[in-house]
Amino acid sequence: MNRRILLLAPLAVTAAGGAAFWAMLDRMQRGSFDPHAIGNPMLNKPMPEFTLPGYAGAPGFSSTDIRQAAQSKPVLVNFFASWCIPCAAEADVLNAVAQGGLQVWGICYKDKPDKMQAFLTQYGNPYARIAADEAGRTAIDFGVYGVPESYLIDRAGIIRWHVPGPLTQENVQQSLLPAIKATAA
C-alpha cells in the first residue's frame, strides 16, 4: 500500500501542476490574467516607520517627513536602483509624473552613491528627496518584491496604491491617477 502511494505521488503532483497551468492559460485567454497583480499586505495600512540617510551629504528622510509632505498632496515613494534595468525603463514616465505635480520621493535600494548619481544624471532626477536603503530593511518593511516598486501615500500616511514593477503610461492612467483622485476626496 505504501509503495502504491509513493508511486502515485509524482502523478498527483504533475496533475495539480497541470491543472494550475491550465487555469492560468484559461485566464490569459479570457483576458483576466495579470502577472503583475501581486498583492501587497501593506496596501491600505500605515506605511512602516523608518529613518534613512541621504547620499553625499544630502539629507535623507523618514516616514514622518513623508507624512508631513503628504499633508499638502499625496507622495509617491519609488524604490529604485542604478543596476535595475526596469528602473531605467520607467525613468521617462516617472519624470513626467513628477513634472505633472506629484511629489515623488526615491528610496535607493542597495546601491552605491556614485552609481546612483550616474543613473540620475543619465535618466533624470524626478525625486524631491532621495534616501539610501543600503541594508534593504525598509524595502522589506514595505513588502517590496523587487525594484522598481512604487507606493502612493495619503495624508494620513496610509499606503493607498502600489505597483510592483516599472511605472508605465498605462498603469499611471488606469490606476495611479484614479488613486490620486481618491486620496483627494
Phi, psi and omega per residue, in radians:
M1 nan -0.823 3.129
N2 -1.084 -0.627 3.137
R3 -1.152 -0.659 3.112
R4 -1.121 -0.730 3.121
I5 -1.095 -0.764 3.115
L6 -1.090 -0.632 3.132
L7 -1.290 -0.524 -3.127
L8 -1.509 -0.318 -3.109
A9 -1.013 -0.846 3.114
P10 -1.077 -0.621 3.102
L11 -1.127 -0.718 3.125
A12 -1.144 -0.734 3.118
V13 -1.125 -0.748 3.116
T14 -1.109 -0.719 3.131
A15 -1.132 -0.736 3.126
A16 -1.121 -0.758 3.105
G17 -1.109 -0.715 3.105
G18 -1.115 -0.696 3.108
A19 -1.130 -0.725 3.118
A20 -1.137 -0.731 3.122
F21 -1.127 -0.738 3.108
W22 -1.084 -0.722 3.123
A23 -1.094 -0.714 3.106
M24 -1.114 -0.789 3.122
L25 -1.099 -0.676 3.106
D26 -1.100 -0.760 3.111
R27 -1.155 -0.623 3.090
M28 -1.108 -0.745 -3.122
Q29 -1.141 -0.633 3.124
R30 -1.413 -0.150 3.130
G31 1.433 0.292 -3.120
S32 -1.880 0.190 3.133
F33 -1.756 2.145 3.096
D34 -2.156 1.856 -3.101
P35 -1.163 -0.258 3.136
H36 -1.645 -0.006 -3.100
A37 -1.415 1.170 3.123
I38 -1.630 2.137 3.121
G39 -1.206 2.565 3.086
N40 -2.144 2.144 -3.092
P41 -1.134 -0.227 -3.119
M42 -1.526 -0.188 -3.111
L43 -1.054 2.317 -3.106
N44 1.142 0.425 3.054
K45 -2.187 2.810 3.097
P46 -1.069 2.483 3.087
M47 -1.135 2.654 -3.132
P48 -1.148 2.682 3.068
E49 -1.364 2.358 3.117
F50 -2.802 2.794 2.970
T51 -2.440 2.165 -3.102
L52 -2.173 2.536 3.077
P53 -1.324 2.870 3.047
G54 -1.630 -2.975 3.106
Y55 -1.966 2.554 2.992
A56 0.862 0.783 3.083
G57 1.441 -0.167 3.094
A58 -1.289 2.580 -3.136
P59 -1.207 2.521 3.029
G60 -1.487 -2.648 3.076
F61 -2.765 2.995 -3.119
S62 -2.282 3.040 3.072
S63 -1.098 -0.564 3.087
T64 -1.116 -0.716 3.103
D65 -1.082 -0.715 3.136
I66 -1.146 -0.773 3.128
R67 -1.055 -0.690 3.111
Q68 -1.142 -0.768 3.140
A69 -1.149 -0.597 -3.103
A70 -1.283 -0.155 3.095
Q71 -1.104 -0.577 -3.131
S72 -1.526 -0.709 3.073
K73 -2.836 2.770 -3.069
P74 -1.005 2.719 3.106
V75 -2.050 2.302 3.031
L76 -1.698 2.028 3.091
V77 -1.673 2.130 -3.071
N78 -2.057 2.081 3.037
F79 -1.530 2.247 -3.086
F80 -2.580 2.993 3.066
A81 -2.725 2.656 -3.120
S82 -1.196 -0.496 -3.108
W83 -1.459 0.015 -3.031
C84 -1.648 1.964 -3.129
I85 -1.128 -0.756 3.086
P86 -1.106 -0.445 3.079
C87 -1.134 -0.697 3.081
A88 -1.170 -0.636 -3.132
A89 -1.151 -0.560 -3.116
E90 -1.535 -0.076 -3.012
A91 -0.985 -0.807 -3.127
D92 -1.089 -0.746 3.139
V93 -1.157 -0.746 3.134
L94 -1.108 -0.709 3.080
N95 -1.101 -0.727 3.131
A96 -1.135 -0.698 3.113
V97 -1.088 -0.761 3.126
A98 -1.159 -0.712 3.112
Q99 -1.181 -0.416 3.083
G100 -1.331 -0.084 3.046
G101 1.927 -0.089 3.109
L102 -1.366 2.375 3.064
Q103 -1.288 2.149 3.119
V104 -2.076 2.123 3.101
W105 -1.988 2.307 -3.073
G106 -1.814 2.445 2.987
I107 -2.066 1.939 -3.104
C108 -1.445 2.057 -2.981
Y109 -1.636 2.061 3.038
K110 0.787 1.056 -3.055
D111 -2.345 2.889 3.094
K112 -1.697 2.509 -3.088
P113 -0.991 -0.745 -3.107
D114 -1.196 -0.637 3.115
K115 -1.195 -0.720 3.117
M116 -1.099 -0.752 3.139
Q117 -1.129 -0.708 3.089
A118 -1.111 -0.685 3.094
F119 -1.055 -0.830 -3.126
L120 -1.162 -0.605 3.094
T121 -1.154 -0.732 -3.101
Q122 -1.286 -0.725 -2.989
Y123 -1.876 -0.080 -3.116
G124 1.683 2.755 -3.112
N125 -2.094 1.718 3.141
P126 -1.483 -0.053 -2.942
Y127 -1.512 2.289 3.007
A128 -1.228 -0.658 3.094
R129 -2.496 2.641 3.094
I130 -2.306 2.363 3.073
A131 -2.193 2.809 -3.093
A132 -1.892 2.135 3.042
D133 -1.916 1.237 -3.046
E134 -1.183 -0.589 3.136
A135 -1.450 -0.354 -3.133
G136 1.447 0.095 -3.086
R137 -1.163 -0.721 3.140
T138 -1.134 -0.686 3.086
A139 -1.053 -0.737 3.106
I140 -1.078 -0.768 -3.131
D141 -1.106 -0.577 3.091
F142 -1.346 -0.319 -3.094
G143 1.531 0.473 -3.131
V144 -1.158 2.268 3.080
Y145 -1.527 -0.581 -3.135
G146 3.063 2.659 -3.114
V147 -1.412 2.615 -0.091
P148 -1.433 2.661 2.978
E149 -2.518 2.546 -3.108
S150 -2.266 2.537 -3.107
Y151 -2.320 2.300 3.068
L152 -1.683 2.176 -3.102
I153 -1.897 2.267 -3.134
D154 -1.607 -3.073 -3.087
R155 -0.990 -0.564 -3.102
A156 -1.525 0.029 -3.113
G157 1.413 0.362 -3.133
I158 -1.650 2.417 3.071
I159 -1.351 1.969 -3.072
R160 -1.813 -0.241 -3.119
W161 -2.703 2.580 -3.135
H162 -2.594 2.442 2.989
V163 -2.351 2.121 3.000
P164 -1.441 2.384 -3.116
G165 1.675 -3.101 -3.046
P166 -1.269 2.596 2.979
L167 -1.222 2.429 3.078
T168 -2.259 2.868 3.071
Q169 -0.996 -0.668 -3.102
E170 -1.131 -0.897 -3.095
N171 -1.271 -0.413 3.031
V172 -1.176 -0.859 -3.111
Q173 -1.181 -0.765 -3.003
Q174 -1.444 -0.475 -3.076
S175 -2.310 -0.661 -3.115
L176 -1.197 -0.883 -3.117
L177 -1.052 -0.761 3.052
P178 -1.081 -0.611 3.112
A179 -1.161 -0.666 3.104
I180 -1.116 -0.776 3.121
K181 -1.079 -0.682 -3.129
A182 -1.150 -0.588 3.133
T183 -1.275 -0.409 3.139
A184 -1.389 -0.337 -3.082
A185 -1.312 nan nan
